[in-house]
Amino acid sequence: MATTPDSEIWKVMIVDDHEMVRMGLKTYLMLDSRFEVIGEASGGQDAIRQLGQGGPGGAMPHLILMDLMMPGMDGVETTKALLERHPDLRIIILTSFLEDDKIVEAVEAGAVSYVLKTVSADELIYAMQGALKNMPVMSGDVSQALTRGLRKRSVQNDDEGLTEREREVLLLIAEGKSNKEISDELHISIKTVKTHVSNLLMKCELDDRTQLAIYAHRKGWAGKS
């Protein structure tokens, strides 16, 4: 598929399980001569099937506007599957959901941009133009959520194999809580707290709870929810 069409008209496909959303996007884009909506799909499997047959009406799109939450295959799964088969596609996730983890997953799947459905028509067109040049365009809220998501992912990948409960105990130790205070806050026995502390010391290869507190702060975990 050519990167730039000779006609300078960009072919767009809309993938969304809500007919009214597809209709609204299609109606708006019909008013812009730079874009041509060549097809639409009601879900991930439908989109994969159509592109596997050479695209809607035998034409391949340059850009796909992809809903995130769809039954069967969501937007992240569909994006990953389509780009494995058609790596020249440009995909924008267009959704109502501003979730840190979902934004990271969408970017990792290969989506160029993650755009909220609350954006203005001009902002959507701007994002589409950026995507066609493989340039991410995201609002401030989305960029902040992406940063948070990446930070969480970094922590999760560098947590020394700690369980969720061990991380809770570690963060409370970093706050200077005693075993009794941790026991009361987490509604577990003091004996269980001591077991978690022992496991933390072993996994983090440290000697005492003071070192555990310093460790949590150095990792940047303390003070974060």
C-alpha positions in Angstrom: 0.0 0.0 0.0 1.4 3.4 -1.0 2.2 5.8 1.8 0.7 8.7 -0.1 -2.1 8.2 -2.6 -1.7 9.9 -6.0 -5.2 11.4 -5.7 -4.3 13.1 -2.4 -7.5 11.6 -1.0 -7.0 9.6 2.1 -9.1 6.4 2.4 -10.6 5.9 5.8 -12.3 3.0 7.5 -14.4 3.3 10.6 -14.5 0.4 13.1 -17.1 0.8 15.9 -19.9 -1.4 17.2 -22.3 1.5 17.4 -24.0 2.3 14.2 -24.8 5.9 15.2 -21.2 6.6 15.9 -20.1 5.2 12.5 -22.9 7.2 10.8 -21.9 10.4 12.6 -18.2 10.1 11.7 -18.9 9.2 8.2 -21.3 12.1 7.7 -18.7 14.6 9.0 -15.8 13.2 7.0 -17.9 13.3 3.9 -17.7 17.1 4.2 -13.9 17.1 4.0 -12.6 16.5 0.4 -9.3 15.2 1.7 -10.9 12.1 3.2 -13.0 9.3 1.7 -14.8 6.8 4.0 -14.5 3.6 2.0 -16.0 1.3 4.5 -17.0 0.5 8.0 -17.0 -2.5 10.3 -19.1 -3.3 13.3 -16.3 -5.0 15.2 -12.8 -6.4 15.2 -13.5 -9.7 13.4 -15.5 -7.8 10.8 -12.6 -5.5 10.1 -10.1 -8.3 9.9 -12.4 -10.2 7.5 -12.9 -7.2 5.2 -9.2 -6.3 5.0 -8.3 -9.9 4.5 -10.5 -9.8 1.4 -8.6 -6.8 0.0 -10.5 -4.1 1.9 -14.0 -2.7 1.6 -15.0 -2.8 -2.1 -11.5 -4.0 -3.0 -9.8 -0.9 -1.7 -7.4 -0.8 1.3 -7.7 2.1 3.7 -4.8 4.3 4.7 -6.3 5.1 8.1 -8.6 3.4 10.5 -10.6 5.1 13.2 -10.9 2.3 15.8 -13.3 2.1 18.8 -11.7 0.7 22.0 -14.4 -1.2 23.8 -16.1 -3.6 21.4 -17.6 -7.1 22.0 -15.6 -10.1 20.9 -12.3 -8.3 20.0 -11.6 -4.9 21.5 -9.7 -2.1 19.8 -6.3 -3.1 21.2 -6.6 -6.7 20.0 -7.9 -5.7 16.6 -5.2 -3.1 16.2 -2.5 -5.6 16.9 -4.0 -8.2 14.6 -4.5 -5.8 11.7 -1.0 -4.4 11.9 0.5 -7.9 11.9 -1.2 -8.4 8.6 -1.1 -4.9 7.2 1.8 -3.0 8.7 1.4 0.1 6.6 -2.0 0.9 8.1 -2.3 3.9 10.4 -4.7 3.4 13.3 -6.2 5.9 15.7 -8.0 4.6 18.8 -11.1 6.8 19.2 -12.9 6.2 22.5 -14.7 7.6 25.5 -12.4 5.8 28.0 -9.4 7.6 29.5 -7.7 4.7 31.3 -3.9 4.6 31.9 -3.5 0.9 31.2 -5.6 0.9 28.0 -3.7 3.8 26.6 -0.4 2.0 27.1 -1.8 -1.2 25.6 -3.1 0.7 22.6 0.3 2.4 21.9 2.1 -0.9 22.4 -0.3 -2.5 19.9 0.8 0.0 17.3 -1.9 2.7 17.4 -0.5 6.0 16.3 -2.8 8.1 18.5 -5.4 7.7 21.2 -8.2 10.2 20.9 -11.2 10.8 23.0 -14.6 11.0 21.4 -15.1 14.4 23.2 -12.6 16.1 20.9 -13.8 18.7 18.4 -14.1 17.9 14.8 -11.0 20.1 14.0 -9.0 18.2 16.6 -10.0 14.9 15.2 -8.9 16.0 11.7 -5.6 17.3 13.1 -5.0 13.9 14.7 -5.9 12.1 11.5 -3.5 14.3 9.5 -0.8 13.5 12.1 -1.4 9.8 12.0 -1.1 9.7 8.2 2.4 11.1 8.7 3.0 8.6 11.5 3.1 11.4 14.0 1.2 10.8 17.3 -1.2 13.5 18.3 -2.7 13.3 21.8 -4.4 15.7 24.1 -2.8 16.8 27.4 -5.1 14.5 29.4 -4.2 11.5 27.2 -0.5 12.3 27.4 -0.6 12.5 31.2 -2.5 9.2 31.4 0.0 7.6 29.1 2.9 8.8 31.3 1.1 7.4 34.4 0.5 4.1 32.7 4.1 3.8 31.6 5.3 4.6 35.1 3.0 2.0 36.6 4.2 -0.5 34.0 7.8 0.3 34.9 7.1 -0.3 38.6 5.3 -3.6 37.9 8.2 -4.8 35.8 10.7 -3.9 38.6 8.9 -5.0 41.7 11.2 -7.9 42.6 8.3 -10.3 42.3 6.4 -8.9 45.2 2.8 -9.8 45.7 0.1 -7.1 45.9 -0.1 -7.6 49.7 3.7 -7.4 50.1 3.7 -4.2 48.2 1.0 -2.8 50.5 3.1 -3.8 53.6 6.2 -2.3 52.0 4.5 1.1 51.3 3.2 1.2 54.9 6.7 0.5 56.2 7.9 3.3 54.1 5.4 5.5 55.9 6.9 4.6 59.2 4.1 2.3 60.3 4.7 -0.3 63.0 3.7 -3.9 62.7 0.6 -3.2 64.9 -0.4 -0.2 62.8 0.0 -2.2 59.6 -2.0 -5.1 61.1 -4.8 -2.7 62.0 -4.9 -0.9 58.6 -4.8 -4.1 56.5 -7.0 -6.1 58.9 -4.5 -8.9 59.2 -2.7 -10.5 62.2 0.6 -9.2 63.5 2.0 -12.7 62.8 1.0 -12.3 59.1 2.6 -8.9 59.0 5.8 -10.3 60.3 5.7 -13.0 57.7 5.3 -10.4 54.9 8.2 -8.4 56.4 10.4 -11.5 56.4 9.5 -12.2 52.8 10.2 -8.6 51.8 13.6 -8.7 53.4 14.4 -11.9 51.6 13.1 -10.9 48.1 14.7 -7.4 48.3 17.9 -8.9 49.8 17.9 -6.4 52.7 18.6 -6.6 56.4 16.0 -4.6 58.2 12.8 -2.6 57.8 14.7 0.7 57.7 16.4 -0.5 54.6 13.0 -1.5 53.2 11.7 2.0 53.7 14.7 3.5 52.0 14.3 1.0 49.2 10.7 1.9 48.6 11.6 5.6 48.4 14.5 5.0 46.0 12.2 3.0 43.8 9.8 6.0 43.7 7.0 3.8 45.0 6.4 5.6 48.4 3.8 8.3 48.4 2.0 7.0 45.2 -1.3 5.3 45.0 
